[in-house]
């Protein structure tokens, strides 16, 4: 499945548990495997009222906390399996419960929780919370905004996202020692208060065509800096997502399309 080209291997989790990291890395290879940004393992719900539970694994085989576009694809798949054309469901994830709204025609909205700017929530090594932080890098320093959307994000403001140094700065910031668990890295160009352009270097994956939690993290940082309004169109290489965040204490909503690319079997 994919959301704007942010693609996923979705499978039902059996009693043996998820495949070993080496197997996931092999499956993620786009030349010799299946190819994906993340693998999503779907399991039965643990609590009444939930439609299902999912776990997220990056292309490097590491399990991570959350995936916005992945959550939207899981909701679309469960809606298809149950015949739900429109309505709400609750999903269980490592980052907590996720409410999903099935809007029809493959469009799904999901809650991504309340953005958390406390450094310890990412985690990020800083003495206190700030709007921006200076990171020392081999070529000098860069300024980032830091936020958790159930997973860590470092957001860099750039004048032109098409010319941003994603390939070099992305891995440098992802693996910066002040992010003990590494981080996702967003390069954000603000067009106007309701519109941004974004490229995302995902932790354990590299640059992807879209990233749901990355879009939410960028909008949250942009709102904190006073640059963005409560509803923002986020243009990514794969297409456009919509992010809505009323402000501090409110849940952030992510909306966009989902699609199934193919179904099949593979031997592991």
C-alpha positions in Angstrom: 0.0 0.0 0.0 1.1 3.6 -0.2 0.1 7.1 0.7 1.4 9.6 -1.9 4.2 7.2 -2.7 5.2 6.6 0.9 5.0 2.9 0.5 4.4 0.0 2.9 4.5 -3.8 3.1 1.4 -4.6 5.1 1.1 -8.1 6.6 -0.9 -9.9 9.2 1.2 -10.7 12.2 1.3 -14.5 12.9 1.9 -16.3 16.2 5.7 -16.4 15.5 5.9 -12.6 15.6 7.5 -10.3 13.1 10.3 -11.4 10.8 13.8 -10.8 12.0 15.4 -7.4 11.1 17.7 -9.1 8.5 14.6 -10.5 6.7 12.9 -7.1 6.8 16.0 -5.5 5.3 16.0 -8.1 2.6 12.3 -7.5 1.8 12.8 -3.8 1.8 15.4 -3.9 -1.0 13.7 -2.5 -4.1 15.9 -4.5 -6.5 16.0 -8.0 -4.9 13.1 -7.9 -2.5 9.6 -6.2 -2.6 10.6 -2.7 -1.6 9.1 -0.4 1.0 9.7 2.5 3.3 8.1 0.8 6.3 6.6 -2.6 7.0 3.3 -2.6 8.9 2.4 -5.7 11.0 -1.3 -5.9 11.6 -2.6 -7.8 14.7 -5.9 -8.3 16.5 -7.0 -5.5 18.9 -6.1 -5.9 22.6 -9.0 -3.8 23.9 -12.7 -3.7 23.1 -13.8 -0.9 20.7 -10.5 -1.0 18.7 -10.5 -2.2 15.1 -7.0 -3.6 15.2 -3.4 -3.0 16.3 -0.3 -2.3 14.2 3.5 -2.2 14.6 5.8 -0.2 12.4 9.3 -1.3 11.2 11.6 0.9 9.1 13.4 -0.4 6.0 16.5 -1.0 8.2 14.5 -3.5 10.2 14.2 -1.3 13.3 10.8 -1.0 15.1 9.7 2.6 15.5 6.9 4.3 17.3 4.5 5.7 14.7 3.8 6.3 11.0 1.1 8.7 9.9 0.6 7.5 6.3 1.0 4.0 7.5 -1.8 4.5 10.0 -4.0 5.9 7.3 -3.3 2.8 5.1 -4.1 0.4 8.0 -7.4 2.2 8.5 -8.2 1.9 4.8 -7.4 -1.8 4.7 -9.5 -2.5 7.8 -12.4 -0.5 6.3 -12.1 -2.5 3.1 -12.1 -5.8 5.0 -15.2 -4.8 7.1 -17.1 -3.0 4.3 -17.0 0.4 6.1 -17.4 3.1 3.4 -17.5 6.0 5.8 -17.1 6.4 9.5 -14.7 6.2 12.4 -12.5 3.5 14.0 -9.9 3.4 16.7 -6.5 1.7 16.1 -3.9 0.7 18.6 -0.2 1.6 18.1 3.0 1.8 20.0 2.5 5.5 20.3 -1.0 5.2 21.7 -4.6 5.0 20.3 -5.2 6.5 16.9 -8.7 7.6 15.7 -9.2 7.3 12.0 -12.0 8.7 9.8 -12.8 7.0 6.6 -13.9 9.7 4.2 -14.5 7.7 1.0 -12.6 7.4 -2.3 -9.5 6.2 -0.5 -9.2 9.3 1.7 -8.5 8.8 5.4 -7.9 11.2 8.3 -6.1 10.1 11.4 -5.2 11.7 14.8 -1.5 11.9 15.5 -1.8 13.0 19.1 -0.8 16.2 20.8 2.6 17.6 19.5 5.1 17.5 22.4 7.9 20.0 22.3 9.6 18.9 25.6 13.1 17.7 24.7 12.8 14.5 26.7 9.8 13.4 24.7 11.9 12.9 21.5 14.4 12.4 23.2 16.7 15.4 22.5 19.5 16.6 24.7 18.8 20.2 25.7 18.7 22.0 29.1 15.3 23.5 28.4 12.6 23.8 25.7 13.2 26.4 23.0 11.6 27.3 19.7 14.9 26.6 17.9 18.2 24.8 18.7 21.6 25.2 17.2 23.2 21.9 16.3 27.0 21.8 15.8 27.9 19.9 12.6 31.2 19.3 10.8 30.6 22.3 8.4 29.4 24.7 11.2 25.9 24.7 12.7 22.3 24.4 11.7 19.1 25.5 13.5 16.3 23.1 14.0 12.9 23.0 15.7 12.3 19.7 17.6 9.0 18.0 18.3 7.6 14.6 19.0 4.6 13.3 17.1 4.8 10.0 18.8 8.2 9.8 17.1 11.1 12.4 16.9 11.3 15.2 14.3 13.9 17.9 13.6 12.6 20.6 11.3 14.9 22.9 9.3 13.6 26.1 7.6 14.9 26.5 4.1 14.3 29.2 1.5 13.9 26.7 -1.4 13.1 23.1 -0.6 14.1 21.9 -4.1 17.7 23.1 -3.4 17.9 21.9 0.2 20.9 19.7 1.1 18.7 16.7 2.0 21.2 14.1 1.0 24.0 15.5 3.2 22.3 17.3 6.0 19.6 14.6 6.4 21.9 11.8 7.7 24.0 14.3 9.6 21.0 15.5 11.6 19.4 12.1 11.8 22.5 10.7 13.6 23.4 13.7 15.6 24.5 12.8 19.1 22.0 15.2 20.7 19.3 12.8 19.3 20.1 9.6 21.2 17.4 7.6 19.4 18.1 9.3 16.0 15.5 11.5 14.4 13.4 12.1 11.3 14.5 15.3 9.5 12.2 17.7 7.7 13.2 20.5 5.3 10.4 23.1 5.2 9.8 26.0 2.8 6.9 28.2 4.0 4.9 29.5 1.0 2.3 31.3 3.1 0.5 30.6 6.4 -1.7 27.9 4.9 0.9 26.3 2.6 4.3 24.7 2.9 6.6 22.6 0.7 8.4 19.8 2.4 11.0 17.1 1.9 11.7 14.4 4.6 14.7 12.3 5.4 13.2 9.5 7.4 15.1 7.8 10.2 16.3 4.4 9.1 15.0 4.9 5.5 16.4 8.0 3.8 14.4 10.5 1.8 10.9 9.4 1.1 8.2 10.7 -1.3 5.9 11.6 1.7 5.8 11.3 5.4 2.7 11.8 7.5 4.2 12.4 10.9 6.9 14.5 9.2 4.1 16.8 7.8 2.5 17.0 11.2 5.9 17.8 12.9 6.7 20.5 10.4 3.4 22.2 10.8 3.6 22.0 14.6 7.0 23.7 14.5 5.8 26.3 12.0 2.8 27.1 14.2 5.1 27.4 17.3 7.3 29.9 15.3 4.2 31.9 14.4 4.6 31.2 10.6 1.6 29.0 10.0 -2.2 28.9 10.6 -4.3 26.1 11.9 -4.9 24.4 8.5 -2.0 23.8 6.2 -1.5 22.2 2.8 1.8 20.3 2.8 3.3 19.7 -0.7 5.6 16.7 -0.7 7.4 15.0 -3.7 4.6 12.4 -3.8 1.6 14.8 -3.5 -0.3 16.9 -1.0 -1.3 16.1 2.6 -3.6 18.3 4.8 -2.6 19.0 8.4 -4.9 20.6 10.9 -3.7 21.7 14.3 -5.6 24.2 16.5 -2.6 24.8 18.7 -1.1 23.8 22.1 -3.0 21.0 23.8 -5.0 20.1 20.7 -4.7 16.9 18.7 -3.2 17.2 15.2 -5.1 15.7 12.3 -3.6 14.3 9.1 -5.6 13.8 5.9 -4.7 12.4 2.5 -5.2 9.6 0.0 -4.4 5.9 0.3 -4.0 3.2 -2.3 -3.3 -0.6 -2.6 -0.6 -1.3 -5.1 -0.8 -5.1 -5.1 -1.4 -8.2 -3.0 0.7 -11.4 -3.0 2.9 -13.9 -1.2 6.6 -14.1 -0.5 8.7 -16.9 1.1 10.8 -15.8 4.1 
